[in-house]
Structure formats: C-alpha cells, structure tokens
C-alpha cells in the first residue's frame, strides 16, 4: 500500500494552487485503481496539504491525519478550517499528538513532521521562498 505525504505552503495564489493540484494529480494517478490502496498522510494545513488530501480521496485513496496540537485548527483561516473539518471527517485514521499548541520553540511542527515521515513511502514537497514556521520545522525533519 503506497503511503504518500505532501508538505508545502499556505497562502498560495489560486493560480499556484491550480499548478500544484495538477502536478499532485499527475504524481498520484499511477496509484489509482491499483491492487494496493493509496494512503495519503497529512496534517491538513491549508494549501498543498488540503489539495493533496482531496486528490487522494478523488482517486479512491484513503486519508490518515496527524493533528499536531490541540489548537492546530485555530491557526487556520476560516476557509482552511472548513476544508480541515470536511477532510478530517473523511479520515480513516487520526493521530492526535499530545501537545497543547505549536510555538516557535516547541516541538509540534517538528513532531508532526517526524510522525508523518515515519509512516510514508514517498514525500512530495512544494517549496515557495517565503518563511513559514511549520514549513521550516518540516524541512528540518526532512533533512
């Protein structure tokens, strides 16, 4: 069963999101309809994470979610919260990490990155040259 994760940036333009969605679909389509089930692992952040989760589901895959902290949803904008809620409701498995909130010094971003990376076969990373705390922690876990 192929297990894939995507990490990327929030706050992308609609044009950039469309490009990322097309690239993700191209990458994931070979797994659709195979004898093994495609599993997407995500924290469901806005942007590429939610795009990825929707594409996995569109292709008949299943979604597993890692929730980095108890207040994670609160850090998303209202549109991202709606997407988060919709996608979380479809998850076959949800792992909630034991942290209250993410901080610049705290481990949740890094911990969620290590948790998701530990259980995937492939990682796709979208990189935009804008600093972002969660992406930085995830990048550290990848490297």
Secondary structure as UniProt FT lines:
FT   STRAND          3..7
FT   HELIX           14..29
FT   TURN            30..33
FT   STRAND          39..42
FT   TURN            46..47
FT   HELIX           48..58
FT   TURN            59..60
FT   STRAND          62..67
FT   TURN            70..72
FT   HELIX           73..75
FT   HELIX           78..90
FT   STRAND          93..96
FT   HELIX           108..117
FT   TURN            118..119
FT   STRAND          122..125
FT   HELIX           133..142
//
